[in-house]
Amino acid sequence: MTKLIYNNYLKVRDFNIDEEYYKLFKDKETQFEELKTKSPYDILFSDIEFKDIIFFDKLIIQTIESRINIQSHITPSLREDIRVELQRIFNYEGYNQSKKITPFFTNNFNFRTCFYCNKDFINNFEENTDKLVSTFQLDHFYDKGTYPYLALSFYNFIPSCPTCNSSKVKGTQNCFGTCIAPNDKNFDFENKVKFKLFLDTKCKNLHIKDKDDIDIPLKEQFTDEYDKYIEVFKLNERYKAHKDIVYEMITKAELYPESRLKELQDLTGVPFQQIKKDIFNLIDENDDLSKKPFSKLIKDISEELGLL
């Protein structure tokens, strides 16, 4: 739901992500080069380097999958044989996960909220031993079971909350070709999808008695490229549990019309816009939505209510 640009969350600004991450798995490059000397891997990966996979783009997936499909027609059992061999080299579980990948993300980045849903904090905290502990999980956007060669790929990791990464939500769903990833350069969920406010027909002029009179579905504008994303992460269903946030905003809008806010400005000397921001917990136009839970919801509904 919020765009992921890894450099924006670095603890040290000049930290070279690609260079330092590559160092973790340089030994794997030798194994990969050895694999490429064997059939059918000489056909599958002949012109593909280890770094091309570790720092992949979508074209790499398309190329590899196309070649696997062609070879699988010749040898039906090939895909499974390839999967087993690639899992041996690009093994995520165990040491690589706990001693390399998770510490790399925990020690070098300050993430705040889940990039998939913007509902939960995923920040780090320090134990008494000064050891950093992460509350995020690293989701393989492209399922490592389906694409075993991407199991260690840096840009396949999306820091997320346990709910989004659970079997009840995304799980192992294959998102290739159906969902756009938060770290994709074209990801623009913030501008193309908005929470829309709908009230029960019995409600007049924002006079509501209960949060159940409210509906806040996500509506895409101009395209349908995020429909699957909304479905996969069950965003509409999950946000229904948080209609109280919108109910409180509507209630405040009734209690604090502009005339009342101007009275408060005259009484306190605090600028009108600051009073408005404090009362309604408004999100500034240029604020990074990933820093605060529910910021996307608050910003969109603020626009719906004419508060921005």
Contacts in CASP RR format, 6 or more apart in sequence:
PFRMAT RR
TARGET T0000
AUTHOR 0000-0000-0000
METHOD contacts of the structure
MODEL  1
MTKLIYNNYLKVRDFNIDEEYYKLFKDKETQFEELKTKSPYDILFSDIEF
KDIIFFDKLIIQTIESRINIQSHITPSLREDIRVELQRIFNYEGYNQSKK
ITPFFTNNFNFRTCFYCNKDFINNFEENTDKLVSTFQLDHFYDKGTYPYL
ALSFYNFIPSCPTCNSSKVKGTQNCFGTCIAPNDKNFDFENKVKFKLFLD
TKCKNLHIKDKDDIDIPLKEQFTDEYDKYIEVFKLNERYKAHKDIVYEMI
TKAELYPESRLKELQDLTGVPFQQIKKDIFNLIDENDDLSKKPFSKLIKD
ISEELGLL
1 115 0 8 1.000
1 116 0 8 1.000
1 117 0 8 1.000
1 118 0 8 1.000
1 182 0 8 1.000
1 189 0 8 1.000
1 190 0 8 1.000
1 233 0 8 1.000
1 235 0 8 1.000
1 289 0 8 1.000
1 296 0 8 1.000
2 113 0 8 1.000
2 115 0 8 1.000
2 118 0 8 1.000
2 182 0 8 1.000
2 189 0 8 1.000
2 190 0 8 1.000
2 288 0 8 1.000
2 289 0 8 1.000
2 290 0 8 1.000
2 296 0 8 1.000
3 115 0 8 1.000
3 182 0 8 1.000
3 183 0 8 1.000
3 187 0 8 1.000
3 188 0 8 1.000
3 189 0 8 1.000
3 190 0 8 1.000
3 290 0 8 1.000
4 115 0 8 1.000
4 158 0 8 1.000
4 159 0 8 1.000
4 181 0 8 1.000
4 182 0 8 1.000
4 183 0 8 1.000
4 187 0 8 1.000
4 290 0 8 1.000
5 183 0 8 1.000
6 17 0 8 1.000
6 109 0 8 1.000
6 183 0 8 1.000
7 17 0 8 1.000
8 288 0 8 1.000
9 109 0 8 1.000
9 110 0 8 1.000
9 111 0 8 1.000
10 17 0 8 1.000
10 108 0 8 1.000
10 109 0 8 1.000
10 110 0 8 1.000
11 107 0 8 1.000
11 108 0 8 1.000
11 109 0 8 1.000
11 110 0 8 1.000
12 108 0 8 1.000
15 108 0 8 1.000
17 108 0 8 1.000
17 154 0 8 1.000
18 55 0 8 1.000
18 154 0 8 1.000
20 104 0 8 1.000
20 108 0 8 1.000
21 54 0 8 1.000
21 104 0 8 1.000
21 154 0 8 1.000
22 51 0 8 1.000
22 54 0 8 1.000
22 55 0 8 1.000
24 100 0 8 1.000
24 101 0 8 1.000
24 104 0 8 1.000
25 54 0 8 1.000
25 96 0 8 1.000
25 100 0 8 1.000
25 152 0 8 1.000
28 50 0 8 1.000
28 89 0 8 1.000
28 90 0 8 1.000
28 152 0 8 1.000
29 50 0 8 1.000
29 51 0 8 1.000
31 89 0 8 1.000
32 45 0 8 1.000
32 50 0 8 1.000
32 53 0 8 1.000
32 89 0 8 1.000
33 50 0 8 1.000
35 41 0 8 1.000
35 45 0 8 1.000
35 85 0 8 1.000
35 89 0 8 1.000
36 42 0 8 1.000
36 45 0 8 1.000
36 46 0 8 1.000
40 71 0 8 1.000
40 75 0 8 1.000
40 78 0 8 1.000
40 82 0 8 1.000
41 82 0 8 1.000
41 85 0 8 1.000
43 67 0 8 1.000
43 71 0 8 1.000
44 64 0 8 1.000
44 67 0 8 1.000
44 68 0 8 1.000
44 71 0 8 1.000
44 82 0 8 1.000
45 64 0 8 1.000
48 60 0 8 1.000
48 63 0 8 1.000
48 64 0 8 1.000
52 60 0 8 1.000
53 60 0 8 1.000
53 90 0 8 1.000
53 149 0 8 1.000
53 150 0 8 1.000
53 153 0 8 1.000
54 152 0 8 1.000
54 153 0 8 1.000
54 154 0 8 1.000
55 153 0 8 1.000
55 154 0 8 1.000
55 155 0 8 1.000
56 150 0 8 1.000
56 153 0 8 1.000
56 155 0 8 1.000
56 156 0 8 1.000
57 155 0 8 1.000
61 142 0 8 1.000
61 147 0 8 1.000
61 150 0 8 1.000
61 176 0 8 1.000
64 149 0 8 1.000
65 147 0 8 1.000
68 78 0 8 1.000
68 79 0 8 1.000
68 82 0 8 1.000
71 78 0 8 1.000
72 78 0 8 1.000
72 79 0 8 1.000
75 81 0 8 1.000
82 148 0 8 1.000
83 145 0 8 1.000
83 148 0 8 1.000
86 148 0 8 1.000
86 149 0 8 1.000
87 145 0 8 1.000
87 148 0 8 1.000
87 151 0 8 1.000
90 144 0 8 1.000
90 148 0 8 1.000
90 149 0 8 1.000
90 150 0 8 1.000
90 151 0 8 1.000
90 152 0 8 1.000
91 151 0 8 1.000
91 152 0 8 1.000
92 101 0 8 1.000
92 140 0 8 1.000
92 144 0 8 1.000
92 151 0 8 1.000
92 152 0 8 1.000
96 152 0 8 1.000
101 138 0 8 1.000
101 152 0 8 1.000
101 157 0 8 1.000
102 134 0 8 1.000
102 138 0 8 1.000
105 134 0 8 1.000
105 136 0 8 1.000
105 138 0 8 1.000
105 157 0 8 1.000
105 159 0 8 1.000
106 124 0 8 1.000
106 132 0 8 1.000
106 133 0 8 1.000
106 134 0 8 1.000
107 132 0 8 1.000
109 159 0 8 1.000
110 123 0 8 1.000
110 124 0 8 1.000
111 122 0 8 1.000
111 123 0 8 1.000
111 124 0 8 1.000
111 136 0 8 1.000
111 159 0 8 1.000
111 290 0 8 1.000
112 121 0 8 1.000
112 122 0 8 1.000
112 123 0 8 1.000
112 290 0 8 1.000
112 291 0 8 1.000
112 292 0 8 1.000
113 119 0 8 1.000
113 120 0 8 1.000
113 121 0 8 1.000
113 122 0 8 1.000
113 290 0 8 1.000
113 291 0 8 1.000
113 292 0 8 1.000
113 293 0 8 1.000
113 295 0 8 1.000
114 120 0 8 1.000
114 122 0 8 1.000
114 136 0 8 1.000
114 159 0 8 1.000
114 160 0 8 1.000
114 161 0 8 1.000
114 163 0 8 1.000
114 164 0 8 1.000
115 158 0 8 1.000
115 159 0 8 1.000
115 160 0 8 1.000
115 182 0 8 1.000
115 183 0 8 1.000
115 290 0 8 1.000
116 139 0 8 1.000
116 158 0 8 1.000
116 160 0 8 1.000
116 161 0 8 1.000
116 164 0 8 1.000
116 170 0 8 1.000
116 182 0 8 1.000
116 233 0 8 1.000
117 160 0 8 1.000
117 161 0 8 1.000
117 163 0 8 1.000
117 164 0 8 1.000
117 233 0 8 1.000
117 235 0 8 1.000
117 238 0 8 1.000
118 289 0 8 1.000
118 290 0 8 1.000
118 293 0 8 1.000
118 294 0 8 1.000
118 295 0 8 1.000
118 296 0 8 1.000
118 297 0 8 1.000
119 161 0 8 1.000
119 163 0 8 1.000
119 238 0 8 1.000
119 239 0 8 1.000
119 242 0 8 1.000
119 293 0 8 1.000
119 294 0 8 1.000
120 161 0 8 1.000
120 163 0 8 1.000
120 293 0 8 1.000
121 135 0 8 1.000
121 293 0 8 1.000
122 134 0 8 1.000
122 135 0 8 1.000
122 136 0 8 1.000
122 137 0 8 1.000
122 159 0 8 1.000
122 160 0 8 1.000
122 161 0 8 1.000
123 135 0 8 1.000
123 136 0 8 1.000
124 132 0 8 1.000
124 133 0 8 1.000
124 134 0 8 1.000
124 135 0 8 1.000
125 132 0 8 1.000
125 133 0 8 1.000
125 135 0 8 1.000
126 132 0 8 1.000
126 133 0 8 1.000
127 133 0 8 1.000
136 159 0 8 1.000
136 160 0 8 1.000
136 161 0 8 1.000
137 159 0 8 1.000
137 160 0 8 1.000
137 161 0 8 1.000
137 162 0 8 1.000
137 165 0 8 1.000
138 157 0 8 1.000
138 158 0 8 1.000
138 159 0 8 1.000
138 160 0 8 1.000
139 157 0 8 1.000
139 158 0 8 1.000
139 159 0 8 1.000
139 160 0 8 1.000
139 164 0 8 1.000
139 165 0 8 1.000
139 170 0 8 1.000
140 150 0 8 1.000
140 151 0 8 1.000
140 156 0 8 1.000
140 157 0 8 1.000
141 156 0 8 1.000
141 157 0 8 1.000
141 158 0 8 1.000
141 175 0 8 1.000
141 179 0 8 1.000
141 181 0 8 1.000
141 183 0 8 1.000
142 150 0 8 1.000
142 156 0 8 1.000
142 174 0 8 1.000
142 175 0 8 1.000
142 176 0 8 1.000
143 171 0 8 1.000
143 172 0 8 1.000
143 173 0 8 1.000
143 174 0 8 1.000
143 175 0 8 1.000
144 150 0 8 1.000
144 151 0 8 1.000
144 156 0 8 1.000
145 151 0 8 1.000
145 172 0 8 1.000
146 172 0 8 1.000
146 174 0 8 1.000
146 176 0 8 1.000
147 176 0 8 1.000
150 156 0 8 1.000
155 183 0 8 1.000
158 181 0 8 1.000
158 182 0 8 1.000
158 183 0 8 1.000
163 169 0 8 1.000
163 238 0 8 1.000
164 170 0 8 1.000
164 233 0 8 1.000
165 171 0 8 1.000
169 232 0 8 1.000
169 233 0 8 1.000
169 234 0 8 1.000
170 232 0 8 1.000
170 233 0 8 1.000
173 232 0 8 1.000
175 181 0 8 1.000
175 228 0 8 1.000
175 232 0 8 1.000
178 228 0 8 1.000
178 232 0 8 1.000
179 228 0 8 1.000
179 229 0 8 1.000
179 232 0 8 1.000
180 186 0 8 1.000
180 187 0 8 1.000
180 225 0 8 1.000
180 226 0 8 1.000
180 229 0 8 1.000
181 187 0 8 1.000
182 189 0 8 1.000
189 226 0 8 1.000
189 229 0 8 1.000
190 289 0 8 1.000
190 296 0 8 1.000
192 220 0 8 1.000
192 221 0 8 1.000
192 222 0 8 1.000
192 223 0 8 1.000
192 225 0 8 1.000
192 226 0 8 1.000
193 218 0 8 1.000
193 219 0 8 1.000
193 220 0 8 1.000
193 221 0 8 1.000
193 226 0 8 1.000
193 230 0 8 1.000
194 218 0 8 1.000
194 219 0 8 1.000
194 221 0 8 1.000
194 300 0 8 1.000
194 303 0 8 1.000
195 216 0 8 1.000
195 217 0 8 1.000
195 218 0 8 1.000
195 219 0 8 1.000
195 239 0 8 1.000
195 296 0 8 1.000
195 297 0 8 1.000
195 300 0 8 1.000
195 301 0 8 1.000
195 304 0 8 1.000
196 216 0 8 1.000
196 217 0 8 1.000
196 218 0 8 1.000
196 219 0 8 1.000
196 300 0 8 1.000
196 304 0 8 1.000
197 214 0 8 1.000
197 215 0 8 1.000
197 216 0 8 1.000
197 246 0 8 1.000
197 301 0 8 1.000
197 304 0 8 1.000
197 305 0 8 1.000
198 214 0 8 1.000
198 215 0 8 1.000
198 216 0 8 1.000
198 217 0 8 1.000
199 206 0 8 1.000
199 208 0 8 1.000
199 213 0 8 1.000
199 214 0 8 1.000
199 215 0 8 1.000
200 208 0 8 1.000
200 212 0 8 1.000
200 213 0 8 1.000
200 214 0 8 1.000
202 213 0 8 1.000
203 213 0 8 1.000
206 250 0 8 1.000
206 253 0 8 1.000
206 254 0 8 1.000
206 305 0 8 1.000
207 254 0 8 1.000
208 214 0 8 1.000
208 247 0 8 1.000
208 250 0 8 1.000
210 247 0 8 1.000
211 243 0 8 1.000
211 244 0 8 1.000
211 246 0 8 1.000
211 247 0 8 1.000
212 243 0 8 1.000
214 243 0 8 1.000
214 246 0 8 1.000
214 247 0 8 1.000
214 250 0 8 1.000
215 243 0 8 1.000
216 239 0 8 1.000
216 240 0 8 1.000
216 243 0 8 1.000
216 246 0 8 1.000
216 297 0 8 1.000
216 301 0 8 1.000
217 236 0 8 1.000
218 230 0 8 1.000
218 235 0 8 1.000
218 236 0 8 1.000
218 239 0 8 1.000
220 226 0 8 1.000
220 227 0 8 1.000
220 230 0 8 1.000
229 235 0 8 1.000
230 236 0 8 1.000
239 297 0 8 1.000
242 294 0 8 1.000
242 297 0 8 1.000
245 294 0 8 1.000
245 297 0 8 1.000
245 298 0 8 1.000
245 301 0 8 1.000
246 297 0 8 1.000
246 301 0 8 1.000
249 280 0 8 1.000
249 298 0 8 1.000
249 301 0 8 1.000
249 302 0 8 1.000
249 305 0 8 1.000
249 307 0 8 1.000
250 305 0 8 1.000
252 279 0 8 1.000
252 280 0 8 1.000
253 280 0 8 1.000
253 305 0 8 1.000
253 307 0 8 1.000
256 264 0 8 1.000
256 276 0 8 1.000
256 279 0 8 1.000
256 280 0 8 1.000
261 272 0 8 1.000
261 275 0 8 1.000
261 276 0 8 1.000
261 279 0 8 1.000
262 272 0 8 1.000
264 270 0 8 1.000
264 275 0 8 1.000
265 271 0 8 1.000
265 272 0 8 1.000
265 275 0 8 1.000
268 275 0 8 1.000
276 282 0 8 1.000
276 307 0 8 1.000
277 284 0 8 1.000
280 302 0 8 1.000
280 307 0 8 1.000
281 298 0 8 1.000
282 298 0 8 1.000
282 299 0 8 1.000
282 302 0 8 1.000
282 307 0 8 1.000
282 308 0 8 1.000
283 289 0 8 1.000
283 292 0 8 1.000
283 295 0 8 1.000
283 298 0 8 1.000
283 299 0 8 1.000
283 302 0 8 1.000
285 308 0 8 1.000
287 295 0 8 1.000
289 295 0 8 1.000
289 296 0 8 1.000
289 299 0 8 1.000
299 308 0 8 1.000
302 308 0 8 1.000
END
